[in-house]
Amino acid sequence: MNPKLKAYIPVADMIAQTWGAECEVVLHDVADPEHSVVYVVNGTVTGREIGQGFEHFVKSALEKGGTSEDFVANDFFRKKGKLIRTSSAMIRDEEGKLIGALCVNIDMTRMLQQAEYIQSFLPQAQEKQAVKKQVSPDRVEDMVFSLIDNILADCETAALSREERIAKIRFMDTRGIFQLKGSIEQVAERLGVNKVTVYSYLDEVRGKR
């Protein structure tokens, strides 16, 4: 674990104790994206464990945002039959380099059931159109490109076999890396291949062949 991330462990504990057993807090060290989870509190909410890779915060950053360029709030996803509300904060060092992320996952399932029960006794509320805020594109690009560099940092890309390259592409694809415009070109450059080759790998990963 990056020593600078240790300061966030008490923050993770505080958040989890404040919100209770249905609140999971995950600390990531993005220097090793495929094994980025370095600390977990209440991991039973989504089954997160130390040594796992990141999952949702890239997709969340691309789709929704909060009031801060490095903060993604109130995205939702389902896992193991649970409705999870998730928020993530990117962590940077004093030079502005992305070094980690602190993610909060709250199981909203019981709360939603209770809300639906109460709502059944009330007049139909007027639906309000949610306004989506976008995270700064420059911040998201910086985050994704940093993750690409870190995913490929510990390997000699020129010496990777075809199967090893496809495994890296599969990991990046499942984590939402390729939702960002320009990521294909970035990965191709880092692997020392053209973007057509990366598209070919993606087709294979996604079962189009």
NUKETOR-385606 format. One line per 8 residues: number of its first residue (from 1); their letters; for each residue x negated, z, y negated of N, C-alpha, C. Coordinates in steps of 0.05 Angstrom, whole numbers. Each point is the difference from the previous one (the first is absolute). Last residue first. Layout:
# NUKETOR-385606
NUM	A	X,Z,Y,X,Z,Y,X,Z,Y; ...
END
This chain:
# NUKETOR-385606
209	RKGRVEDL	331,-644,260,-12,-19,19,7,8,28; 24,50,-77,10,-26,-6,-12,-22,18; -11,103,-11,14,-12,23,11,-28,-5; -56,63,-55,29,2,-4,16,-15,21; -96,0,1,8,28,-1,31,3,-1; -37,-87,-7,-3,11,27,9,29,2; -2,-41,-84,21,-13,16,-1,11,29; -68,27,-59,26,12,-6,22,-11,17
201	YSYVTVKN	-85,-40,5,0,26,13,26,15,-5; -11,-81,-44,2,-5,29,0,26,15; -15,3,-92,28,-7,5,4,-4,30; -88,12,-27,15,25,-3,29,-5,6; -54,-75,-4,-6,15,24,15,27,0; 4,-54,-76,16,-13,21,-4,16,27; -51,21,-78,26,13,1,18,-12,21; -107,0,14,18,-10,-20,28,12,4
193	VGLREAVQ	-91,55,22,15,-22,11,17,-12,-22; -55,84,1,-17,-24,0,13,-24,13; 32,93,-21,-6,-7,28,-18,-25,2; 29,32,-85,-14,23,13,-8,-7,29; 53,-62,-49,-27,2,-12,-16,21,14; 90,-9,24,-16,-23,9,-28,1,-10; 61,65,-30,-7,5,27,-18,-23,11; 36,-10,-86,-19,22,0,-10,5,28
185	EISGKLQF	69,-63,-13,-26,-11,-9,-21,22,1; 87,26,21,-10,-19,20,-28,-10,-7; 49,53,-62,-13,16,21,-11,-18,22; 52,-27,-79,-29,-1,-2,-14,15,22; 98,28,-24,-10,-27,-5,-31,2,-4; 57,71,60,-12,-4,-27,-11,-28,-2; 36,34,81,22,-4,-19,-10,-5,-28; -55,21,79,4,-28,-7,25,-5,-17
177	IGRTDMFR	-25,89,33,-22,-11,-17,7,-28,-10; 50,65,60,10,-12,-24,-21,-12,-19; -5,43,92,-1,19,-23,8,-13,-26; -6,-48,82,19,20,5,1,21,-23; -65,-69,-3,27,-12,-2,21,22,3; -92,22,12,7,-5,-28,28,-10,-3; -32,11,88,2,26,-14,8,-4,-29; -17,-77,50,24,13,9,4,26,-14
169	IKAIREER	-80,-47,-15,22,-13,-13,27,14,7; -77,28,45,-1,9,-28,23,-12,-16; -10,-28,89,8,28,-1,0,11,-28; -32,-87,15,29,1,2,10,29,-1; -93,-15,2,12,-8,-26,30,2,1; -45,17,79,-5,22,-19,12,-7,-27; 1,-66,67,19,21,7,-3,23,-20; -61,-71,-6,27,-9,-8,20,22,4
161	SLAATECD	-98,36,-14,12,-20,18,28,-8,-11; -84,36,-61,25,7,13,10,-23,18; -79,2,-60,-4,4,29,26,7,14; -7,-12,-95,-9,-26,12,-3,3,30; 23,76,-53,22,-19,3,-8,-26,13; -33,101,10,-14,-24,-8,20,-23,4; 31,104,-21,-5,-20,21,-15,-24,-13; 39,79,-46,-18,10,21,-6,-20,22
153	ALINDILS	59,-18,-78,-26,10,-9,-19,7,22; 96,-34,-6,-21,-17,11,-28,11,-6; 78,46,-29,7,-7,27,-23,-16,13; -5,21,-92,-6,23,17,6,-5,29; 19,-66,-66,-28,4,2,-7,23,19; 90,-16,-18,-11,-22,16,-30,4,3; 45,60,-56,6,5,28,-12,-22,18; -6,-11,-92,-18,22,8,4,6,30
145	FVMDEVRD	58,-62,-41,-27,-12,4,-20,22,9; 87,28,-22,0,-16,25,-27,-12,5; 12,51,-80,4,17,24,-3,-17,25; -2,-45,-82,-24,16,3,2,17,25; 76,-48,-25,-21,-18,10,-25,15,5; 69,48,-39,7,-6,28,-22,-19,11; -6,21,-91,-5,23,16,5,-5,29; 21,-67,-62,-29,3,1,-7,24,18
137	PSVQKKVA	92,-18,-20,-12,-19,20,-30,4,3; 69,79,-28,-17,-20,-13,-13,-18,21; 92,41,27,-27,11,-5,-17,-22,-13; 108,4,-9,-22,-11,15,-26,14,-8; 110,27,6,-23,-2,-18,-23,-10,17; 114,-4,7,-26,2,13,-22,-3,-21; 107,35,0,-20,-16,-14,-27,4,13; 108,8,36,-26,12,-3,-19,-19,-14
129	QKEQAQPL	109,10,-7,-21,-18,8,-27,13,-5; 95,49,23,-19,-6,-21,-22,-18,10; 108,27,27,-27,-6,9,-17,-7,-25; 86,67,4,-8,-27,-8,-29,-5,7; 62,68,58,-16,-2,-25,-7,-28,-6; 86,43,53,-22,-18,3,-15,-2,-26; 50,91,22,7,-28,-7,-24,-18,2; -3,86,63,0,-7,-29,10,-28,-5
121	FSQIYEAQ	-17,44,86,21,16,-12,3,-8,-30; -68,-38,57,26,-7,12,23,15,-12; -91,17,-23,11,-23,-14,27,-8,11; -51,70,41,11,8,-26,14,-23,-14; -45,-20,79,23,18,6,14,9,-25; -79,-51,-6,22,-17,8,25,17,6; -80,45,-21,10,-14,-23,24,-17,7; -46,43,70,15,19,-16,12,-13,-25
113	QLMRTMDI	-56,-52,54,25,6,14,17,20,-15; -85,-21,-35,18,-23,-2,27,6,14; -69,63,9,10,0,-28,21,-23,-4; -47,5,82,21,21,-2,12,1,-28; -70,-64,12,22,-5,18,22,21,-2; -90,-16,-45,25,2,-15,25,-1,18; -112,24,1,22,-9,18,26,6,-14; -99,-20,-45,21,19,3,22,-11,17
105	NVCLAGIL	-110,-15,-31,22,-11,15,21,22,5; -94,-25,-65,21,20,7,23,-14,13; -113,-18,-24,27,-10,6,18,22,9; -100,-28,-51,15,23,9,29,-9,3; -104,-50,0,29,0,-7,12,25,11; -106,-48,-26,19,12,18,28,-2,-10; -80,-38,-41,-13,14,22,21,12,19; -19,-77,-87,20,11,18,-14,14,23
97	KGEEDRIM	-44,-11,-99,1,-12,26,20,14,17; -29,23,-92,24,-16,3,2,-14,27; -67,65,-34,-6,-28,-8,24,-18,3; 1,92,27,-4,0,-29,-7,-28,-10; 58,1,89,-22,17,-9,-4,-3,-30; 97,-10,53,-24,-15,-9,-22,20,-8; 102,-11,57,-20,19,-10,-26,-16,-6; 115,-17,10,-27,-9,6,-20,18,-13
89	ASSTRILK	103,21,36,-18,-1,-24,-27,-9,8; 110,-4,40,-29,-1,4,-14,0,-27; 102,19,58,-14,-4,-26,-30,2,5; 103,-10,59,-29,3,-2,-10,-6,-28; 88,24,74,-6,-6,-28,-30,5,-5; 63,-22,93,-23,13,-13,-2,-10,-29; 70,7,90,-2,-13,-26,-21,16,-15; 10,-11,111,1,17,-24,-1,-18,-25
81	GKKRFFDN	-10,-28,95,28,7,-7,4,16,-25; -86,-32,28,10,17,22,28,10,-7; -32,-43,-82,-18,3,22,11,20,20; 19,-61,-100,11,14,23,-21,1,22; -3,-4,-115,-3,-15,24,12,17,23; -12,-7,-118,13,10,24,-7,-17,23; -39,34,-106,6,-22,18,13,12,25; -34,47,-84,27,-3,10,6,-26,14
73	AVFDESTG	-88,2,-61,19,22,6,26,-11,12; -112,-17,-28,23,-14,11,20,20,10; -93,-9,-68,19,18,13,24,-17,9; -76,-24,-58,-12,9,25,19,17,16; 23,-34,-86,-11,-23,13,-11,6,27; 83,54,-44,-29,-2,-2,-10,-23,15; 92,25,-2,-7,-2,-28,-30,-2,-4; 41,-34,92,10,21,-17,-10,-4,-29
65	GKELASKV	22,-74,86,-19,17,-14,13,21,-16; 8,-85,85,12,19,-19,-22,15,-15; -21,-73,62,29,-3,-3,12,17,-22; -94,-2,27,7,-27,-6,30,-3,-7; -36,83,28,-12,-7,-26,8,-28,-9; 25,31,86,15,14,-21,-10,-8,-27; -46,-32,75,26,-13,-3,16,13,-22; -81,41,21,-5,-27,-12,27,-14,-4
57	FHEFGQGI	0,85,43,-3,1,-29,-7,-26,-13; 20,26,98,21,-10,-19,-8,-3,-29; -62,24,79,23,-16,9,15,-12,-23; -107,40,34,21,1,-19,23,-18,9; -61,42,77,-4,-17,-24,24,3,-19; -40,78,71,17,-24,-1,-6,-15,-26; -40,85,20,-13,-22,14,16,-26,0; 49,95,-7,-27,-6,-10,-13,-22,17
49	ERGTVTGN	106,1,-4,-21,16,11,-27,-8,-13; 119,-10,-6,-27,-7,-10,-20,20,11; 101,-9,12,-20,-2,22,-28,-7,-9; 82,18,-53,-2,-28,8,-20,-3,23; 27,88,-23,21,-15,-15,-2,-30,8; -62,70,29,22,-7,18,21,-17,-14; -81,41,-40,-2,-28,10,22,-8,18; -29,77,-67,27,-6,11,1,-28,11
41	VVYVVSHE	-84,5,-52,17,24,1,28,-9,10; -109,-43,0,30,-3,3,12,28,0; -99,-63,-19,13,26,-1,31,-4,1; -61,-73,7,-20,21,3,12,28,-1; 20,-115,14,13,27,-2,-20,22,6; -20,-97,5,-1,12,-26,12,28,-2; -30,-78,64,1,28,8,1,18,-25; -2,-93,-9,11,0,27,2,28,11
33	PDAVDHLV	-41,-17,-86,29,-5,0,13,2,27; -87,40,-49,4,-10,28,30,-5,3; -28,26,-83,-26,-11,8,2,-11,28; 71,48,-48,1,-29,4,-27,-13,6; 52,97,15,-26,-8,-10,-2,-30,5; 90,70,-8,-15,-23,10,-27,-2,-13; 87,75,22,-23,-6,-18,-17,-22,14; 108,41,5,-22,-13,13,-22,-7,-20
25	VECEAGWT	97,63,21,-20,-8,-20,-24,-11,14; 113,24,17,-27,-6,12,-18,-10,-22; 99,57,12,-18,-14,-18,-28,-3,13; 75,50,36,7,-28,0,-16,-17,-19; -9,97,9,-8,-14,25,7,-29,1; -10,46,-98,8,9,26,-7,-19,23; -15,5,-102,23,-16,9,8,7,29; -74,45,-44,22,0,-19,25,-14,11
17	QAIMDAVP	-81,1,49,13,26,1,23,2,-20; -51,-80,3,13,4,25,15,27,1; -54,-19,-75,23,-18,1,16,5,25; -82,46,-8,20,10,-19,26,-17,1; -75,-28,51,12,24,11,22,11,-18; -51,-72,-31,16,-9,23,15,24,12; -63,18,-67,24,-14,-12,19,-8,22; -84,36,25,19,21,-9,25,-12,-13
9	IYAKLKPN	-66,-63,27,12,14,23,18,23,-9; -56,-58,-57,29,-6,2,13,14,24; -95,4,-22,15,14,-21,30,-5,3; -63,-46,55,6,27,9,16,16,-20; -38,-90,-12,28,2,8,8,28,9; -89,-27,-26,17,2,-23,29,2,7; -69,-13,66,1,27,-10,19,3,-24; 13,-72,79,-13,1,-26,2,28,-12
1	M	4,-12,106,17,0,-24,-18,0,-25
END
